């Protein structure tokens, strides 16, 4: 097992752990915590993102040049993007920029 595989497994494990913690307890990692309005939705998005990235990583670049599984690897990318969209939907809506009063 290479160090890249270990790094991918650790990163995905951390994302899964943060997603489960957000779903069960509402806890979020400190980075960006103040911007998330719905922690459970963010947690589901984290789990879907981790699933998609895991499918992509282990069927794509970490598997090697096998074109038979390329459609599955690319579908993992699509699942990752769906999870990222869920995480973005869990954030607070943006506020319009107002010019300073003079």
Secondary structure as UniProt FT lines:
FT   HELIX           3..24
FT   TURN            31..32
FT   HELIX           33..35
FT   HELIX           39..59
FT   TURN            60..63
FT   HELIX           67..69
FT   HELIX           70..89
//
